[in-house]
Amino acid sequence: MSVGVIVPVFGTAPYLFETLESVLGQDPPPDDVIVVDDASPDPVTLDPLHAPRCRLVRRERRGGPGAARDSALALLTTELVACADADDVWLAGKLAAQLRALTRHPDVALCFGAAEIVGADGVPTGERWETLPSGELSPQLLAPLLFERNPIPTSSVVVRRQ
């Protein structure tokens, strides 16, 4: 299954290098990575290590992370789409684990995981996201949770394009 990753960026993005290192360092690596500069005052540039392996797209009007993701989604042709915010880091093996899960469960729409919140100093803050049961979750269980509060960390999601 082919995977495209969308990374929305606005402003200086001090952690973009680490984000792209973690995304591009997955085994297997994603097939396409699109970094969307959401009309930053100073245009975003990619590190020379990442530029050959990513597409950089600039929006002329700021629209927020959702609009930036939509801009990238219109350019992706992969079967799966993953999200990675410009201040998040994927752990090694994240993408492979999700690909295995999606292969084992061909009827599920998306796969997501947990997140650990880390401060600028690299130390976990102790902030916790709601923990959901592991395994396949029914729409009857998940839909009300999504309506009431979103317990899914955006940067953990891999979704089937269809």
Chimera marker file (.cmm) of the C-alpha trace (Angstrom):
<marker_set name="trace">
<marker id="1" x="0.000" y="0.000" z="0.000" r="1" g="1" b="0" radius="0.5"/>
<marker id="2" x="1.367" y="3.399" z="-0.946" r="1" g="1" b="0" radius="0.5"/>
<marker id="3" x="1.500" y="6.085" z="1.755" r="1" g="1" b="0" radius="0.5"/>
<marker id="4" x="1.552" y="9.861" z="1.416" r="1" g="1" b="0" radius="0.5"/>
<marker id="5" x="2.313" y="12.120" z="4.366" r="1" g="1" b="0" radius="0.5"/>
<marker id="6" x="1.004" y="15.646" z="4.832" r="1" g="1" b="0" radius="0.5"/>
<marker id="7" x="2.946" y="18.108" z="7.009" r="1" g="1" b="0" radius="0.5"/>
<marker id="8" x="1.278" y="21.530" z="7.442" r="1" g="1" b="0" radius="0.5"/>
<marker id="9" x="3.636" y="24.339" z="8.505" r="1" g="1" b="0" radius="0.5"/>
<marker id="10" x="3.173" y="27.945" z="9.526" r="1" g="1" b="0" radius="0.5"/>
<marker id="11" x="5.956" y="30.267" z="10.638" r="1" g="1" b="0" radius="0.5"/>
<marker id="12" x="9.451" y="29.347" z="11.685" r="1" g="1" b="0" radius="0.5"/>
<marker id="13" x="8.719" y="25.666" z="12.480" r="1" g="1" b="0" radius="0.5"/>
<marker id="14" x="11.692" y="25.030" z="14.789" r="1" g="1" b="0" radius="0.5"/>
<marker id="15" x="10.992" y="21.274" z="14.930" r="1" g="1" b="0" radius="0.5"/>
<marker id="16" x="10.389" y="20.664" z="11.211" r="1" g="1" b="0" radius="0.5"/>
<marker id="17" x="13.820" y="19.061" z="10.755" r="1" g="1" b="0" radius="0.5"/>
<marker id="18" x="13.111" y="16.499" z="13.504" r="1" g="1" b="0" radius="0.5"/>
<marker id="19" x="9.612" y="15.888" z="12.178" r="1" g="1" b="0" radius="0.5"/>
<marker id="20" x="10.864" y="15.138" z="8.670" r="1" g="1" b="0" radius="0.5"/>
<marker id="21" x="13.735" y="13.000" z="10.000" r="1" g="1" b="0" radius="0.5"/>
<marker id="22" x="11.225" y="10.839" z="11.856" r="1" g="1" b="0" radius="0.5"/>
<marker id="23" x="8.831" y="10.601" z="8.893" r="1" g="1" b="0" radius="0.5"/>
<marker id="24" x="11.476" y="9.925" z="6.248" r="1" g="1" b="0" radius="0.5"/>
<marker id="25" x="13.299" y="7.526" z="8.571" r="1" g="1" b="0" radius="0.5"/>
<marker id="26" x="10.387" y="5.082" z="8.745" r="1" g="1" b="0" radius="0.5"/>
<marker id="27" x="10.901" y="1.546" z="7.423" r="1" g="1" b="0" radius="0.5"/>
<marker id="28" x="9.295" y="1.355" z="4.973" r="1" g="1" b="0" radius="0.5"/>
<marker id="29" x="9.527" y="5.063" z="4.158" r="1" g="1" b="0" radius="0.5"/>
<marker id="30" x="6.461" y="6.891" z="2.845" r="1" g="1" b="0" radius="0.5"/>
<marker id="31" x="6.030" y="7.081" z="-0.922" r="1" g="1" b="0" radius="0.5"/>
<marker id="32" x="5.320" y="10.812" z="-0.933" r="1" g="1" b="0" radius="0.5"/>
<marker id="33" x="5.752" y="13.597" z="1.627" r="1" g="1" b="0" radius="0.5"/>
<marker id="34" x="4.162" y="16.984" z="1.043" r="1" g="1" b="0" radius="0.5"/>
<marker id="35" x="5.105" y="19.896" z="3.297" r="1" g="1" b="0" radius="0.5"/>
<marker id="36" x="2.561" y="22.709" z="3.007" r="1" g="1" b="0" radius="0.5"/>
<marker id="37" x="3.686" y="26.226" z="3.916" r="1" g="1" b="0" radius="0.5"/>
<marker id="38" x="0.429" y="27.842" z="5.009" r="1" g="1" b="0" radius="0.5"/>
<marker id="39" x="1.365" y="31.380" z="3.872" r="1" g="1" b="0" radius="0.5"/>
<marker id="40" x="4.102" y="31.887" z="6.451" r="1" g="1" b="0" radius="0.5"/>
<marker id="41" x="5.372" y="35.492" z="6.619" r="1" g="1" b="0" radius="0.5"/>
<marker id="42" x="8.826" y="34.202" z="5.630" r="1" g="1" b="0" radius="0.5"/>
<marker id="43" x="8.525" y="31.287" z="3.189" r="1" g="1" b="0" radius="0.5"/>
<marker id="44" x="9.433" y="27.906" z="4.644" r="1" g="1" b="0" radius="0.5"/>
<marker id="45" x="12.515" y="26.223" z="3.232" r="1" g="1" b="0" radius="0.5"/>
<marker id="46" x="13.485" y="22.587" z="3.570" r="1" g="1" b="0" radius="0.5"/>
<marker id="47" x="16.843" y="21.363" z="4.795" r="1" g="1" b="0" radius="0.5"/>
<marker id="48" x="18.982" y="20.112" z="1.872" r="1" g="1" b="0" radius="0.5"/>
<marker id="49" x="18.768" y="16.601" z="3.382" r="1" g="1" b="0" radius="0.5"/>
<marker id="50" x="14.984" y="16.623" z="3.066" r="1" g="1" b="0" radius="0.5"/>
<marker id="51" x="14.358" y="18.721" z="-0.038" r="1" g="1" b="0" radius="0.5"/>
<marker id="52" x="15.004" y="15.890" z="-2.551" r="1" g="1" b="0" radius="0.5"/>
<marker id="53" x="12.605" y="13.582" z="-0.700" r="1" g="1" b="0" radius="0.5"/>
<marker id="54" x="9.733" y="16.011" z="-0.042" r="1" g="1" b="0" radius="0.5"/>
<marker id="55" x="7.508" y="18.296" z="-2.038" r="1" g="1" b="0" radius="0.5"/>
<marker id="56" x="7.154" y="21.818" z="-0.667" r="1" g="1" b="0" radius="0.5"/>
<marker id="57" x="3.913" y="23.588" z="-1.541" r="1" g="1" b="0" radius="0.5"/>
<marker id="58" x="3.145" y="27.173" z="-0.530" r="1" g="1" b="0" radius="0.5"/>
<marker id="59" x="-0.355" y="28.517" z="0.030" r="1" g="1" b="0" radius="0.5"/>
<marker id="60" x="-0.701" y="32.225" z="-0.715" r="1" g="1" b="0" radius="0.5"/>
<marker id="61" x="-3.471" y="32.747" z="1.862" r="1" g="1" b="0" radius="0.5"/>
<marker id="62" x="-3.397" y="31.348" z="5.361" r="1" g="1" b="0" radius="0.5"/>
<marker id="63" x="-6.130" y="28.824" z="5.951" r="1" g="1" b="0" radius="0.5"/>
<marker id="64" x="-4.970" y="26.886" z="9.004" r="1" g="1" b="0" radius="0.5"/>
<marker id="65" x="-3.925" y="23.255" z="9.296" r="1" g="1" b="0" radius="0.5"/>
<marker id="66" x="-7.130" y="21.881" z="7.768" r="1" g="1" b="0" radius="0.5"/>
<marker id="67" x="-6.838" y="23.976" z="4.612" r="1" g="1" b="0" radius="0.5"/>
<marker id="68" x="-3.134" y="23.130" z="4.362" r="1" g="1" b="0" radius="0.5"/>
<marker id="69" x="-3.961" y="19.418" z="4.604" r="1" g="1" b="0" radius="0.5"/>
<marker id="70" x="-6.653" y="19.833" z="1.930" r="1" g="1" b="0" radius="0.5"/>
<marker id="71" x="-4.111" y="21.479" z="-0.389" r="1" g="1" b="0" radius="0.5"/>
<marker id="72" x="-1.774" y="18.507" z="-0.022" r="1" g="1" b="0" radius="0.5"/>
<marker id="73" x="-4.560" y="15.949" z="-0.279" r="1" g="1" b="0" radius="0.5"/>
<marker id="74" x="-5.465" y="17.341" z="-3.708" r="1" g="1" b="0" radius="0.5"/>
<marker id="75" x="-1.899" y="16.519" z="-4.851" r="1" g="1" b="0" radius="0.5"/>
<marker id="76" x="-1.521" y="13.065" z="-3.325" r="1" g="1" b="0" radius="0.5"/>
<marker id="77" x="-2.326" y="9.933" z="-5.295" r="1" g="1" b="0" radius="0.5"/>
<marker id="78" x="-1.408" y="7.368" z="-2.641" r="1" g="1" b="0" radius="0.5"/>
<marker id="79" x="-3.777" y="4.737" z="-1.252" r="1" g="1" b="0" radius="0.5"/>
<marker id="80" x="-3.126" y="5.854" z="2.313" r="1" g="1" b="0" radius="0.5"/>
<marker id="81" x="-2.701" y="9.327" z="3.784" r="1" g="1" b="0" radius="0.5"/>
<marker id="82" x="-0.857" y="10.037" z="7.030" r="1" g="1" b="0" radius="0.5"/>
<marker id="83" x="-0.699" y="13.255" z="9.015" r="1" g="1" b="0" radius="0.5"/>
<marker id="84" x="2.336" y="14.671" z="10.785" r="1" g="1" b="0" radius="0.5"/>
<marker id="85" x="2.290" y="18.119" z="12.344" r="1" g="1" b="0" radius="0.5"/>
<marker id="86" x="5.497" y="20.150" z="12.050" r="1" g="1" b="0" radius="0.5"/>
<marker id="87" x="6.209" y="19.883" z="15.774" r="1" g="1" b="0" radius="0.5"/>
<marker id="88" x="5.633" y="16.139" z="16.152" r="1" g="1" b="0" radius="0.5"/>
<marker id="89" x="7.989" y="13.179" z="15.898" r="1" g="1" b="0" radius="0.5"/>
<marker id="90" x="7.023" y="9.669" z="14.860" r="1" g="1" b="0" radius="0.5"/>
<marker id="91" x="8.638" y="6.809" z="16.746" r="1" g="1" b="0" radius="0.5"/>
<marker id="92" x="10.598" y="4.257" z="14.727" r="1" g="1" b="0" radius="0.5"/>
<marker id="93" x="8.278" y="1.513" z="13.477" r="1" g="1" b="0" radius="0.5"/>
<marker id="94" x="5.100" y="3.615" z="13.666" r="1" g="1" b="0" radius="0.5"/>
<marker id="95" x="4.288" y="3.445" z="9.979" r="1" g="1" b="0" radius="0.5"/>
<marker id="96" x="5.146" y="-0.272" z="9.630" r="1" g="1" b="0" radius="0.5"/>
<marker id="97" x="2.882" y="-1.144" z="12.575" r="1" g="1" b="0" radius="0.5"/>
<marker id="98" x="0.008" y="0.819" z="11.083" r="1" g="1" b="0" radius="0.5"/>
<marker id="99" x="0.491" y="-0.732" z="7.656" r="1" g="1" b="0" radius="0.5"/>
<marker id="100" x="0.326" y="-4.195" z="9.259" r="1" g="1" b="0" radius="0.5"/>
<marker id="101" x="-2.853" y="-3.236" z="11.126" r="1" g="1" b="0" radius="0.5"/>
<marker id="102" x="-4.520" y="-1.857" z="7.996" r="1" g="1" b="0" radius="0.5"/>
<marker id="103" x="-3.550" y="-4.987" z="6.045" r="1" g="1" b="0" radius="0.5"/>
<marker id="104" x="-5.025" y="-7.238" z="8.776" r="1" g="1" b="0" radius="0.5"/>
<marker id="105" x="-8.223" y="-5.173" z="8.881" r="1" g="1" b="0" radius="0.5"/>
<marker id="106" x="-9.071" y="-4.249" z="5.266" r="1" g="1" b="0" radius="0.5"/>
<marker id="107" x="-12.502" y="-2.889" z="6.200" r="1" g="1" b="0" radius="0.5"/>
<marker id="108" x="-11.347" y="-0.222" z="8.664" r="1" g="1" b="0" radius="0.5"/>
<marker id="109" x="-11.123" y="3.375" z="7.489" r="1" g="1" b="0" radius="0.5"/>
<marker id="110" x="-8.187" y="4.543" z="9.569" r="1" g="1" b="0" radius="0.5"/>
<marker id="111" x="-5.556" y="3.569" z="12.072" r="1" g="1" b="0" radius="0.5"/>
<marker id="112" x="-4.317" y="5.746" z="14.910" r="1" g="1" b="0" radius="0.5"/>
<marker id="113" x="-2.232" y="5.502" z="18.035" r="1" g="1" b="0" radius="0.5"/>
<marker id="114" x="-1.307" y="7.249" z="21.224" r="1" g="1" b="0" radius="0.5"/>
<marker id="115" x="0.742" y="10.407" z="21.675" r="1" g="1" b="0" radius="0.5"/>
<marker id="116" x="3.190" y="11.505" z="24.329" r="1" g="1" b="0" radius="0.5"/>
<marker id="117" x="3.301" y="15.254" z="24.911" r="1" g="1" b="0" radius="0.5"/>
<marker id="118" x="6.870" y="16.542" z="25.198" r="1" g="1" b="0" radius="0.5"/>
<marker id="119" x="7.943" y="20.088" z="26.047" r="1" g="1" b="0" radius="0.5"/>
<marker id="120" x="10.513" y="22.222" z="24.220" r="1" g="1" b="0" radius="0.5"/>
<marker id="121" x="13.135" y="20.837" z="26.609" r="1" g="1" b="0" radius="0.5"/>
<marker id="122" x="12.505" y="17.297" z="25.310" r="1" g="1" b="0" radius="0.5"/>
<marker id="123" x="10.972" y="16.143" z="28.597" r="1" g="1" b="0" radius="0.5"/>
<marker id="124" x="7.459" y="14.624" z="28.738" r="1" g="1" b="0" radius="0.5"/>
<marker id="125" x="5.018" y="17.130" z="30.240" r="1" g="1" b="0" radius="0.5"/>
<marker id="126" x="2.758" y="14.548" z="31.840" r="1" g="1" b="0" radius="0.5"/>
<marker id="127" x="-0.235" y="15.770" z="29.827" r="1" g="1" b="0" radius="0.5"/>
<marker id="128" x="-2.317" y="12.782" z="28.790" r="1" g="1" b="0" radius="0.5"/>
<marker id="129" x="-4.712" y="12.150" z="25.947" r="1" g="1" b="0" radius="0.5"/>
<marker id="130" x="-7.662" y="9.895" z="26.588" r="1" g="1" b="0" radius="0.5"/>
<marker id="131" x="-6.682" y="6.254" z="26.077" r="1" g="1" b="0" radius="0.5"/>
<marker id="132" x="-8.977" y="4.221" z="23.874" r="1" g="1" b="0" radius="0.5"/>
<marker id="133" x="-9.095" y="0.426" z="23.810" r="1" g="1" b="0" radius="0.5"/>
<marker id="134" x="-6.640" y="-1.172" z="21.383" r="1" g="1" b="0" radius="0.5"/>
<marker id="135" x="-7.865" y="-3.144" z="18.427" r="1" g="1" b="0" radius="0.5"/>
<marker id="136" x="-10.677" y="-2.481" z="16.007" r="1" g="1" b="0" radius="0.5"/>
<marker id="137" x="-13.203" y="0.041" z="17.321" r="1" g="1" b="0" radius="0.5"/>
<marker id="138" x="-16.768" y="-0.015" z="16.074" r="1" g="1" b="0" radius="0.5"/>
<marker id="139" x="-18.374" y="3.100" z="14.609" r="1" g="1" b="0" radius="0.5"/>
<marker id="140" x="-20.931" y="2.882" z="17.431" r="1" g="1" b="0" radius="0.5"/>
<marker id="141" x="-18.139" y="3.303" z="19.997" r="1" g="1" b="0" radius="0.5"/>
<marker id="142" x="-15.971" y="5.795" z="18.118" r="1" g="1" b="0" radius="0.5"/>
<marker id="143" x="-18.583" y="8.150" z="16.617" r="1" g="1" b="0" radius="0.5"/>
<marker id="144" x="-19.889" y="9.574" z="19.920" r="1" g="1" b="0" radius="0.5"/>
<marker id="145" x="-16.331" y="10.098" z="21.166" r="1" g="1" b="0" radius="0.5"/>
<marker id="146" x="-15.442" y="12.007" z="18.002" r="1" g="1" b="0" radius="0.5"/>
<marker id="147" x="-18.567" y="14.124" z="18.373" r="1" g="1" b="0" radius="0.5"/>
<marker id="148" x="-18.013" y="14.932" z="22.065" r="1" g="1" b="0" radius="0.5"/>
<marker id="149" x="-14.201" y="15.304" z="22.030" r="1" g="1" b="0" radius="0.5"/>
<marker id="150" x="-11.497" y="14.134" z="19.688" r="1" g="1" b="0" radius="0.5"/>
<marker id="151" x="-9.382" y="11.463" z="21.396" r="1" g="1" b="0" radius="0.5"/>
<marker id="152" x="-7.352" y="10.844" z="18.221" r="1" g="1" b="0" radius="0.5"/>
<marker id="153" x="-3.943" y="12.586" z="17.981" r="1" g="1" b="0" radius="0.5"/>
<marker id="154" x="-3.834" y="13.969" z="14.432" r="1" g="1" b="0" radius="0.5"/>
<marker id="155" x="-0.197" y="13.057" z="13.857" r="1" g="1" b="0" radius="0.5"/>
<marker id="156" x="-0.936" y="9.416" z="14.649" r="1" g="1" b="0" radius="0.5"/>
<marker id="157" x="-3.517" y="8.954" z="11.883" r="1" g="1" b="0" radius="0.5"/>
<marker id="158" x="-3.140" y="6.882" z="8.719" r="1" g="1" b="0" radius="0.5"/>
<marker id="159" x="-6.364" y="6.869" z="6.709" r="1" g="1" b="0" radius="0.5"/>
<marker id="160" x="-7.485" y="5.077" z="3.576" r="1" g="1" b="0" radius="0.5"/>
<marker id="161" x="-7.833" y="7.610" z="0.796" r="1" g="1" b="0" radius="0.5"/>
<marker id="162" x="-11.117" y="6.118" z="-0.371" r="1" g="1" b="0" radius="0.5"/>
<link id1="1" id2="2" r="1" g="1" b="0" radius="0.2"/>
<link id1="2" id2="3" r="1" g="1" b="0" radius="0.2"/>
<link id1="3" id2="4" r="1" g="1" b="0" radius="0.2"/>
<link id1="4" id2="5" r="1" g="1" b="0" radius="0.2"/>
<link id1="5" id2="6" r="1" g="1" b="0" radius="0.2"/>
<link id1="6" id2="7" r="1" g="1" b="0" radius="0.2"/>
<link id1="7" id2="8" r="1" g="1" b="0" radius="0.2"/>
<link id1="8" id2="9" r="1" g="1" b="0" radius="0.2"/>
<link id1="9" id2="10" r="1" g="1" b="0" radius="0.2"/>
<link id1="10" id2="11" r="1" g="1" b="0" radius="0.2"/>
<link id1="11" id2="12" r="1" g="1" b="0" radius="0.2"/>
<link id1="12" id2="13" r="1" g="1" b="0" radius="0.2"/>
<link id1="13" id2="14" r="1" g="1" b="0" radius="0.2"/>
<link id1="14" id2="15" r="1" g="1" b="0" radius="0.2"/>
<link id1="15" id2="16" r="1" g="1" b="0" radius="0.2"/>
<link id1="16" id2="17" r="1" g="1" b="0" radius="0.2"/>
<link id1="17" id2="18" r="1" g="1" b="0" radius="0.2"/>
<link id1="18" id2="19" r="1" g="1" b="0" radius="0.2"/>
<link id1="19" id2="20" r="1" g="1" b="0" radius="0.2"/>
<link id1="20" id2="21" r="1" g="1" b="0" radius="0.2"/>
<link id1="21" id2="22" r="1" g="1" b="0" radius="0.2"/>
<link id1="22" id2="23" r="1" g="1" b="0" radius="0.2"/>
<link id1="23" id2="24" r="1" g="1" b="0" radius="0.2"/>
<link id1="24" id2="25" r="1" g="1" b="0" radius="0.2"/>
<link id1="25" id2="26" r="1" g="1" b="0" radius="0.2"/>
<link id1="26" id2="27" r="1" g="1" b="0" radius="0.2"/>
<link id1="27" id2="28" r="1" g="1" b="0" radius="0.2"/>
<link id1="28" id2="29" r="1" g="1" b="0" radius="0.2"/>
<link id1="29" id2="30" r="1" g="1" b="0" radius="0.2"/>
<link id1="30" id2="31" r="1" g="1" b="0" radius="0.2"/>
<link id1="31" id2="32" r="1" g="1" b="0" radius="0.2"/>
<link id1="32" id2="33" r="1" g="1" b="0" radius="0.2"/>
<link id1="33" id2="34" r="1" g="1" b="0" radius="0.2"/>
<link id1="34" id2="35" r="1" g="1" b="0" radius="0.2"/>
<link id1="35" id2="36" r="1" g="1" b="0" radius="0.2"/>
<link id1="36" id2="37" r="1" g="1" b="0" radius="0.2"/>
<link id1="37" id2="38" r="1" g="1" b="0" radius="0.2"/>
<link id1="38" id2="39" r="1" g="1" b="0" radius="0.2"/>
<link id1="39" id2="40" r="1" g="1" b="0" radius="0.2"/>
<link id1="40" id2="41" r="1" g="1" b="0" radius="0.2"/>
<link id1="41" id2="42" r="1" g="1" b="0" radius="0.2"/>
<link id1="42" id2="43" r="1" g="1" b="0" radius="0.2"/>
<link id1="43" id2="44" r="1" g="1" b="0" radius="0.2"/>
<link id1="44" id2="45" r="1" g="1" b="0" radius="0.2"/>
<link id1="45" id2="46" r="1" g="1" b="0" radius="0.2"/>
<link id1="46" id2="47" r="1" g="1" b="0" radius="0.2"/>
<link id1="47" id2="48" r="1" g="1" b="0" radius="0.2"/>
<link id1="48" id2="49" r="1" g="1" b="0" radius="0.2"/>
<link id1="49" id2="50" r="1" g="1" b="0" radius="0.2"/>
<link id1="50" id2="51" r="1" g="1" b="0" radius="0.2"/>
<link id1="51" id2="52" r="1" g="1" b="0" radius="0.2"/>
<link id1="52" id2="53" r="1" g="1" b="0" radius="0.2"/>
<link id1="53" id2="54" r="1" g="1" b="0" radius="0.2"/>
<link id1="54" id2="55" r="1" g="1" b="0" radius="0.2"/>
<link id1="55" id2="56" r="1" g="1" b="0" radius="0.2"/>
<link id1="56" id2="57" r="1" g="1" b="0" radius="0.2"/>
<link id1="57" id2="58" r="1" g="1" b="0" radius="0.2"/>
<link id1="58" id2="59" r="1" g="1" b="0" radius="0.2"/>
<link id1="59" id2="60" r="1" g="1" b="0" radius="0.2"/>
<link id1="60" id2="61" r="1" g="1" b="0" radius="0.2"/>
<link id1="61" id2="62" r="1" g="1" b="0" radius="0.2"/>
<link id1="62" id2="63" r="1" g="1" b="0" radius="0.2"/>
<link id1="63" id2="64" r="1" g="1" b="0" radius="0.2"/>
<link id1="64" id2="65" r="1" g="1" b="0" radius="0.2"/>
<link id1="65" id2="66" r="1" g="1" b="0" radius="0.2"/>
<link id1="66" id2="67" r="1" g="1" b="0" radius="0.2"/>
<link id1="67" id2="68" r="1" g="1" b="0" radius="0.2"/>
<link id1="68" id2="69" r="1" g="1" b="0" radius="0.2"/>
<link id1="69" id2="70" r="1" g="1" b="0" radius="0.2"/>
<link id1="70" id2="71" r="1" g="1" b="0" radius="0.2"/>
<link id1="71" id2="72" r="1" g="1" b="0" radius="0.2"/>
<link id1="72" id2="73" r="1" g="1" b="0" radius="0.2"/>
<link id1="73" id2="74" r="1" g="1" b="0" radius="0.2"/>
<link id1="74" id2="75" r="1" g="1" b="0" radius="0.2"/>
<link id1="75" id2="76" r="1" g="1" b="0" radius="0.2"/>
<link id1="76" id2="77" r="1" g="1" b="0" radius="0.2"/>
<link id1="77" id2="78" r="1" g="1" b="0" radius="0.2"/>
<link id1="78" id2="79" r="1" g="1" b="0" radius="0.2"/>
<link id1="79" id2="80" r="1" g="1" b="0" radius="0.2"/>
<link id1="80" id2="81" r="1" g="1" b="0" radius="0.2"/>
<link id1="81" id2="82" r="1" g="1" b="0" radius="0.2"/>
<link id1="82" id2="83" r="1" g="1" b="0" radius="0.2"/>
<link id1="83" id2="84" r="1" g="1" b="0" radius="0.2"/>
<link id1="84" id2="85" r="1" g="1" b="0" radius="0.2"/>
<link id1="85" id2="86" r="1" g="1" b="0" radius="0.2"/>
<link id1="86" id2="87" r="1" g="1" b="0" radius="0.2"/>
<link id1="87" id2="88" r="1" g="1" b="0" radius="0.2"/>
<link id1="88" id2="89" r="1" g="1" b="0" radius="0.2"/>
<link id1="89" id2="90" r="1" g="1" b="0" radius="0.2"/>
<link id1="90" id2="91" r="1" g="1" b="0" radius="0.2"/>
<link id1="91" id2="92" r="1" g="1" b="0" radius="0.2"/>
<link id1="92" id2="93" r="1" g="1" b="0" radius="0.2"/>
<link id1="93" id2="94" r="1" g="1" b="0" radius="0.2"/>
<link id1="94" id2="95" r="1" g="1" b="0" radius="0.2"/>
<link id1="95" id2="96" r="1" g="1" b="0" radius="0.2"/>
<link id1="96" id2="97" r="1" g="1" b="0" radius="0.2"/>
<link id1="97" id2="98" r="1" g="1" b="0" radius="0.2"/>
<link id1="98" id2="99" r="1" g="1" b="0" radius="0.2"/>
<link id1="99" id2="100" r="1" g="1" b="0" radius="0.2"/>
<link id1="100" id2="101" r="1" g="1" b="0" radius="0.2"/>
<link id1="101" id2="102" r="1" g="1" b="0" radius="0.2"/>
<link id1="102" id2="103" r="1" g="1" b="0" radius="0.2"/>
<link id1="103" id2="104" r="1" g="1" b="0" radius="0.2"/>
<link id1="104" id2="105" r="1" g="1" b="0" radius="0.2"/>
<link id1="105" id2="106" r="1" g="1" b="0" radius="0.2"/>
<link id1="106" id2="107" r="1" g="1" b="0" radius="0.2"/>
<link id1="107" id2="108" r="1" g="1" b="0" radius="0.2"/>
<link id1="108" id2="109" r="1" g="1" b="0" radius="0.2"/>
<link id1="109" id2="110" r="1" g="1" b="0" radius="0.2"/>
<link id1="110" id2="111" r="1" g="1" b="0" radius="0.2"/>
<link id1="111" id2="112" r="1" g="1" b="0" radius="0.2"/>
<link id1="112" id2="113" r="1" g="1" b="0" radius="0.2"/>
<link id1="113" id2="114" r="1" g="1" b="0" radius="0.2"/>
<link id1="114" id2="115" r="1" g="1" b="0" radius="0.2"/>
<link id1="115" id2="116" r="1" g="1" b="0" radius="0.2"/>
<link id1="116" id2="117" r="1" g="1" b="0" radius="0.2"/>
<link id1="117" id2="118" r="1" g="1" b="0" radius="0.2"/>
<link id1="118" id2="119" r="1" g="1" b="0" radius="0.2"/>
<link id1="119" id2="120" r="1" g="1" b="0" radius="0.2"/>
<link id1="120" id2="121" r="1" g="1" b="0" radius="0.2"/>
<link id1="121" id2="122" r="1" g="1" b="0" radius="0.2"/>
<link id1="122" id2="123" r="1" g="1" b="0" radius="0.2"/>
<link id1="123" id2="124" r="1" g="1" b="0" radius="0.2"/>
<link id1="124" id2="125" r="1" g="1" b="0" radius="0.2"/>
<link id1="125" id2="126" r="1" g="1" b="0" radius="0.2"/>
<link id1="126" id2="127" r="1" g="1" b="0" radius="0.2"/>
<link id1="127" id2="128" r="1" g="1" b="0" radius="0.2"/>
<link id1="128" id2="129" r="1" g="1" b="0" radius="0.2"/>
<link id1="129" id2="130" r="1" g="1" b="0" radius="0.2"/>
<link id1="130" id2="131" r="1" g="1" b="0" radius="0.2"/>
<link id1="131" id2="132" r="1" g="1" b="0" radius="0.2"/>
<link id1="132" id2="133" r="1" g="1" b="0" radius="0.2"/>
<link id1="133" id2="134" r="1" g="1" b="0" radius="0.2"/>
<link id1="134" id2="135" r="1" g="1" b="0" radius="0.2"/>
<link id1="135" id2="136" r="1" g="1" b="0" radius="0.2"/>
<link id1="136" id2="137" r="1" g="1" b="0" radius="0.2"/>
<link id1="137" id2="138" r="1" g="1" b="0" radius="0.2"/>
<link id1="138" id2="139" r="1" g="1" b="0" radius="0.2"/>
<link id1="139" id2="140" r="1" g="1" b="0" radius="0.2"/>
<link id1="140" id2="141" r="1" g="1" b="0" radius="0.2"/>
<link id1="141" id2="142" r="1" g="1" b="0" radius="0.2"/>
<link id1="142" id2="143" r="1" g="1" b="0" radius="0.2"/>
<link id1="143" id2="144" r="1" g="1" b="0" radius="0.2"/>
<link id1="144" id2="145" r="1" g="1" b="0" radius="0.2"/>
<link id1="145" id2="146" r="1" g="1" b="0" radius="0.2"/>
<link id1="146" id2="147" r="1" g="1" b="0" radius="0.2"/>
<link id1="147" id2="148" r="1" g="1" b="0" radius="0.2"/>
<link id1="148" id2="149" r="1" g="1" b="0" radius="0.2"/>
<link id1="149" id2="150" r="1" g="1" b="0" radius="0.2"/>
<link id1="150" id2="151" r="1" g="1" b="0" radius="0.2"/>
<link id1="151" id2="152" r="1" g="1" b="0" radius="0.2"/>
<link id1="152" id2="153" r="1" g="1" b="0" radius="0.2"/>
<link id1="153" id2="154" r="1" g="1" b="0" radius="0.2"/>
<link id1="154" id2="155" r="1" g="1" b="0" radius="0.2"/>
<link id1="155" id2="156" r="1" g="1" b="0" radius="0.2"/>
<link id1="156" id2="157" r="1" g="1" b="0" radius="0.2"/>
<link id1="157" id2="158" r="1" g="1" b="0" radius="0.2"/>
<link id1="158" id2="159" r="1" g="1" b="0" radius="0.2"/>
<link id1="159" id2="160" r="1" g="1" b="0" radius="0.2"/>
<link id1="160" id2="161" r="1" g="1" b="0" radius="0.2"/>
<link id1="161" id2="162" r="1" g="1" b="0" radius="0.2"/>
</marker_set>
